[in-house]
Amino acid sequence: MTRVEVLYRYGIPPTEQVGVALARARDVYGIRHVKFDSAAHTVRVEFDATRLQPPAIAKLLQAAGLDLLEELPLIPPPAPEPEPAPAA
């Protein structure tokens, strides 16, 4: 088993019906964990990469009624290097 995580941003917060549907999505073989961050409007899904791929995860979340906007990188890009001070 190869554990992988994917992070998505969603628009409209999930309703109770979406929550129930997502609880059923956790029963899909290969889904290990689903975690919401309501402040950041993100959902992180841990899954078995030998069974599923990110596009399939996105389809499952959308089929449950979640308003997915985009997939986010798990590792943020590095901060830009500061420009050197001009010589006096």
CYANA upper distance limits for C-alpha pairs under 8 A (distance plus 0.5 A):
  1 MET  CA     48 ASP  CA      6.45
  1 MET  CA     49 ALA  CA      7.71
  1 MET  CA     50 THR  CA      6.70
  2 THR  CA     48 ASP  CA      5.81
  2 THR  CA     49 ALA  CA      5.82
  2 THR  CA     50 THR  CA      6.66
  3 ARG  CA     46 GLU  CA      7.15
  3 ARG  CA     47 PHE  CA      6.14
  3 ARG  CA     48 ASP  CA      5.33
  3 ARG  CA     49 ALA  CA      6.64
  4 VAL  CA     46 GLU  CA      6.09
  4 VAL  CA     47 PHE  CA      5.97
  4 VAL  CA     48 ASP  CA      6.73
  4 VAL  CA     49 ALA  CA      6.55
  5 GLU  CA     44 ARG  CA      7.19
  5 GLU  CA     45 VAL  CA      5.96
  5 GLU  CA     46 GLU  CA      4.80
  5 GLU  CA     47 PHE  CA      6.76
  6 VAL  CA     44 ARG  CA      6.22
  6 VAL  CA     45 VAL  CA      5.94
  6 VAL  CA     46 GLU  CA      7.15
  6 VAL  CA     54 PRO  CA      7.25
  6 VAL  CA     71 GLU  CA      7.99
  6 VAL  CA     72 LEU  CA      8.21
  6 VAL  CA     73 PRO  CA      8.40
  6 VAL  CA     74 LEU  CA      7.62
  7 LEU  CA     42 THR  CA      7.29
  7 LEU  CA     43 VAL  CA      6.32
  7 LEU  CA     44 ARG  CA      4.97
  7 LEU  CA     45 VAL  CA      7.03
  7 LEU  CA     71 GLU  CA      6.35
  7 LEU  CA     72 LEU  CA      5.88
  7 LEU  CA     73 PRO  CA      7.35
  7 LEU  CA     74 LEU  CA      6.98
  8 TYR  CA     42 THR  CA      5.97
  8 TYR  CA     43 VAL  CA      5.89
  8 TYR  CA     44 ARG  CA      6.98
  8 TYR  CA     68 LEU  CA      7.23
  8 TYR  CA     69 LEU  CA      7.79
  8 TYR  CA     70 GLU  CA      6.16
  8 TYR  CA     71 GLU  CA      4.85
  8 TYR  CA     72 LEU  CA      6.00
  9 ARG  CA     40 ALA  CA      8.39
  9 ARG  CA     41 HIS  CA      6.19
  9 ARG  CA     42 THR  CA      4.83
  9 ARG  CA     43 VAL  CA      6.98
  9 ARG  CA     68 LEU  CA      6.55
  9 ARG  CA     69 LEU  CA      6.09
  9 ARG  CA     70 GLU  CA      5.95
  9 ARG  CA     71 GLU  CA      6.85
  9 ARG  CA     72 LEU  CA      7.30
 10 TYR  CA     41 HIS  CA      6.08
 10 TYR  CA     42 THR  CA      6.36
 10 TYR  CA     43 VAL  CA      7.94
 10 TYR  CA     66 LEU  CA      7.53
 10 TYR  CA     67 ASP  CA      5.77
 10 TYR  CA     68 LEU  CA      4.80
 10 TYR  CA     69 LEU  CA      5.63
 10 TYR  CA     70 GLU  CA      7.73
 11 GLY  CA     41 HIS  CA      7.43
 11 GLY  CA     67 ASP  CA      5.96
 11 GLY  CA     68 LEU  CA      6.87
 11 GLY  CA     69 LEU  CA      6.70
 12 ILE  CA     66 LEU  CA      8.19
 12 ILE  CA     67 ASP  CA      6.34
 13 PRO  CA     38 SER  CA      8.08
 13 PRO  CA     41 HIS  CA      7.78
 13 PRO  CA     66 LEU  CA      8.38
 13 PRO  CA     67 ASP  CA      8.27
 14 PRO  CA     18 VAL  CA      6.02
 14 PRO  CA     19 GLY  CA      6.89
 14 PRO  CA     65 GLY  CA      8.29
 14 PRO  CA     66 LEU  CA      6.61
 14 PRO  CA     67 ASP  CA      8.29
 15 THR  CA     19 GLY  CA      6.75
 16 GLU  CA     20 VAL  CA      6.79
 17 GLN  CA     21 ALA  CA      6.76
 18 VAL  CA     22 LEU  CA      6.52
 18 VAL  CA     64 ALA  CA      6.23
 18 VAL  CA     65 GLY  CA      5.97
 18 VAL  CA     66 LEU  CA      6.94
 19 GLY  CA     23 ALA  CA      6.65
 20 VAL  CA     24 ARG  CA      7.06
 21 ALA  CA     25 ALA  CA      6.86
 21 ALA  CA     64 ALA  CA      5.52
 21 ALA  CA     65 GLY  CA      8.16
 22 LEU  CA     26 ARG  CA      6.95
 22 LEU  CA     61 LEU  CA      7.43
 22 LEU  CA     64 ALA  CA      6.27
 23 ALA  CA     27 ASP  CA      7.76
 24 ARG  CA     28 VAL  CA      7.93
 25 ALA  CA     31 ILE  CA      8.22
 25 ALA  CA     60 LEU  CA      7.27
 25 ALA  CA     61 LEU  CA      8.12
 25 ALA  CA     64 ALA  CA      7.97
 26 ARG  CA     31 ILE  CA      6.14
 26 ARG  CA     32 ARG  CA      7.57
 26 ARG  CA     33 HIS  CA      7.49
 26 ARG  CA     34 VAL  CA      7.64
 27 ASP  CA     31 ILE  CA      7.57
 29 TYR  CA     51 ARG  CA      8.09
 30 GLY  CA     47 PHE  CA      5.94
 30 GLY  CA     48 ASP  CA      5.35
 30 GLY  CA     49 ALA  CA      8.16
 30 GLY  CA     51 ARG  CA      6.07
 30 GLY  CA     52 LEU  CA      6.92
 31 ILE  CA     45 VAL  CA      7.90
 31 ILE  CA     46 GLU  CA      6.87
 31 ILE  CA     47 PHE  CA      4.93
 31 ILE  CA     48 ASP  CA      6.98
 32 ARG  CA     45 VAL  CA      7.98
 32 ARG  CA     46 GLU  CA      5.79
 32 ARG  CA     47 PHE  CA      5.45
 32 ARG  CA     48 ASP  CA      7.57
 33 HIS  CA     45 VAL  CA      6.16
 33 HIS  CA     46 GLU  CA      5.47
 33 HIS  CA     47 PHE  CA      7.40
 34 VAL  CA     43 VAL  CA      7.45
 34 VAL  CA     44 ARG  CA      6.33
 34 VAL  CA     45 VAL  CA      5.06
 34 VAL  CA     46 GLU  CA      6.98
 35 LYS  CA     43 VAL  CA      6.09
 35 LYS  CA     44 ARG  CA      5.67
 35 LYS  CA     45 VAL  CA      6.93
 36 PHE  CA     41 HIS  CA      8.03
 36 PHE  CA     42 THR  CA      6.43
 36 PHE  CA     43 VAL  CA      4.92
 36 PHE  CA     44 ARG  CA      6.91
 37 ASP  CA     41 HIS  CA      6.30
 37 ASP  CA     42 THR  CA      5.76
 37 ASP  CA     43 VAL  CA      6.69
 38 SER  CA     42 THR  CA      7.13
 45 VAL  CA     57 ILE  CA      8.45
 47 PHE  CA     52 LEU  CA      7.57
 48 ASP  CA     52 LEU  CA      6.72
 49 ALA  CA     53 GLN  CA      6.40
 52 LEU  CA     56 ALA  CA      6.82
 52 LEU  CA     57 ILE  CA      7.63
 53 GLN  CA     57 ILE  CA      6.98
 54 PRO  CA     58 ALA  CA      6.68
 55 PRO  CA     59 LYS  CA      6.77
 56 ALA  CA     60 LEU  CA      6.74
 57 ILE  CA     61 LEU  CA      6.79
 58 ALA  CA     62 GLN  CA      6.60
 58 ALA  CA     68 LEU  CA      8.14
 59 LYS  CA     63 ALA  CA      6.40
 60 LEU  CA     64 ALA  CA      6.76
 61 LEU  CA     65 GLY  CA      7.13
 61 LEU  CA     66 LEU  CA      6.10
 61 LEU  CA     68 LEU  CA      8.15
 62 GLN  CA     66 LEU  CA      5.48
 62 GLN  CA     67 ASP  CA      6.98
 62 GLN  CA     68 LEU  CA      7.11
